[in-house]
Amino acid sequence: MPPAETVQFVYLVLTQFRGDQSMKLGTFMMPNHPPHRSFTEGHEHDLDYLIFLDGIGFDEAWIGEHFTTLREPCPSPDLLVAQSLIVTKNIRVSAGGFVLPFHHPAELAHRIAWLDHISRGRCYAGVASGAIPTDWDMFNVDGAAGENRLMMEESLEIMIRFWVSEESFEYKGKYWTVRRPADGFDESYSYHIKPYTKPHPQVAIAGFTANSPTLRLCGRKGFIPLSFGFSNRFLPTHWEAVEKGAAETGVATDRSRWRIGRDIYVADTDKEARDKVINGPVGEHYNKFWMPMLKHTGLLSAVKHDPDVPDSDIDLDYIIDRCMFVGSPETVENRIADMVEITGGCGCLLSNAYDHIDDMEGWRDSVARLKKEIMPKFADVGRVN
């Protein structure tokens, strides 16, 4: 399909969204940093980037959580979220997300409610089941058998019950037993930290695999689905999973709530953008982290446009061509339009963030151009007069 016809098709898709909606722009931060970056320098860089994104009008940012990943070293996204609330004005910054099997739900329910208050509702409650085998091992979670997903569902049920409860209760689950205690001997001792947002902050869950079970849970519960995929091939199955889950409980689906994360780099020409990716932080992270991990775990199919592509054909050039939105403003606009055509559209595009201390000017110019030159082509097309 020629580019002009593709963009016209996208306009038709987006005008079918409910209400006064537009395609928003956000970022997902692993956060990732090369191994030589100190924790302090990396954290300060992440905070500075959030300030920059707020200044150019990004709508939201999601911060990941990992424990045993050298190149994605942040174990406490709420600390970065809390600091960012002080120095930003409009951007929503949320954990994306807390890995629920690794937290006691009574404790985390309080932390999320506290963030909800100090942000005056500017944080979503992003959660995840976890996908790092060494994290599972450290916390004694049998992720290979799916225990992490079961723990996530139980934890969510407990946290929501805390948030909406009006009286004491006891919950005896498979993994946790918790109580909302009765009031103490005087009014100074009671359960009292309820969310600022009523009945509770909007919950978001990330999904990665085809027909993601976590995204099906999003559909059943009416949560915000976050899709993190390397290519367009699995994305239609992500929305199908949301719809299947919604059909089980009668929950209405709304594409404007769907977030999709992608790797994006914009420069004057396709050649320049490609060179920046290959020889910059994105290429370094793929060569040293993503591709070895995908090969080791047998997940190279996640980057293939066709399952019959041999593993030997997968390299950084293939991924740039098939998975990333890299090039001139026109090229990146057409790649976004292709994604919308294939998926049917989403409510927010998340541009994946990378440590860019060594490419400050190029990276931030790319992000600013995405916001100012490319997204306006999509931002108003979903509005209903």
NORRARA-V728384 format. One line per field, one symbol per residue. ss: DSSP state (H for helix, E for strand, L for the rest). psi: psi as a letter, one per 40 degrees, with the letter a starting at -180 (. if undefined). burial: + if it has 24 or more other C-alpha atoms within 12 Angstrom, else -. A space follows every 10 residues. Layout:
ss->???
psi->???
burial->???
This chain:
ss->LLHHHHHHHH HHHHLLLLLL LLLEEEEEEL LLLLLLLLHH HHHHHHHHHH HHHHHHLLLE EEELLLLLLL LLLLLLHHHH HHHHHHHLLL LEEEEEEEEH HHLLHHHHHH HHHHHHHHLL LLLLEEEELL LLHHHHHHHL LLHHHLHHHH HHHHHHHHHH HHHHLLLLEE EELLLLEEEE LLLLLLLLLL LLLLLLLLLL LLEEEEELLL LLHHHHHHHH HLLEEEEELL LLLLHHHHHH HHHHHHHHHL LLLLHHHLEE EELEEELLLH HHHHHHHHLL HHHHHHHHHH HHHHHHHLLH HHHLLLLLLL HHHLLHHHHH HHLLEEELHH HHHHHHHHHH HHHLLLLEEE EELLLLHHHH HHHHHHHHHH HHHHLHHHHL LLLLL
psi->hidddddddd ddddeeiiag iihihaihhd iiiidehidd dddddddddd dddddeeidi ihhihidfhd egehegdddd ddddddeidd hhhiifahhd eeihdddddd dddddddeef eehighiiei ehddddddef hgddeedddd dddddddddd dddeieiiih hhaddihihh iiiaeaeehi hegiidhhei ihhihiidii fhdddddddd efihhhhhid iededddddd ddddddddee hhihdeehhh hihhhhadid ddddddddea dddddddecd ddddddeffd ddeheheehi deehaddddd dddighaidd dddddddddd dddeiidhhh hhiihfdefd dddddddddd ddddddedde eehh.
burial->------+-++ +-+++++--- ++++++++++ ++++------ -++-++++++ ++++-+++++ +++++++-++ ++++++++++ +++++--+-+ ++++++++++ ++++++++++ +++++++-+- ++++++++++ +++-++---- +++---++++ ++++++++++ +++++----- +---++-+++ ---------- +++++++--+ ++++++++++ ++++++++++ ++++++++++ ++++++++++ ++++++---- --++++++++ ++++++++-- --++++++-+ +++++++-++ +--------+ +++++----- ---+++-+++ ++++++++++ ++++++++++ ++++++++++ +++++++--- -+++++++++ +--++-+++- ++---
